[in-house]
């Protein structure tokens, strides 16, 4: 499993367990990358997959938000 796949799985777990609640902003990329022990580039790959699947919504420079889909 690649680092981006591992990060994707961990973020999805956090979303499903309610660590990040619907309609709330995710921590910034720097914070998440540090927590997960990965680079921002690797993190972005995982975030793109979560966006594609509808778990999070990208809001430009404002950041990433948990979608209503997660509950």
Secondary structure, DSSP 8 states (H G I E B T S, - for coil): --HHHHHHHHHHHHHHTTSS-TT-B---HHHHHHHHT--HHHHHHHHHHHHHTTSEEE-GGG-EEE-TT--
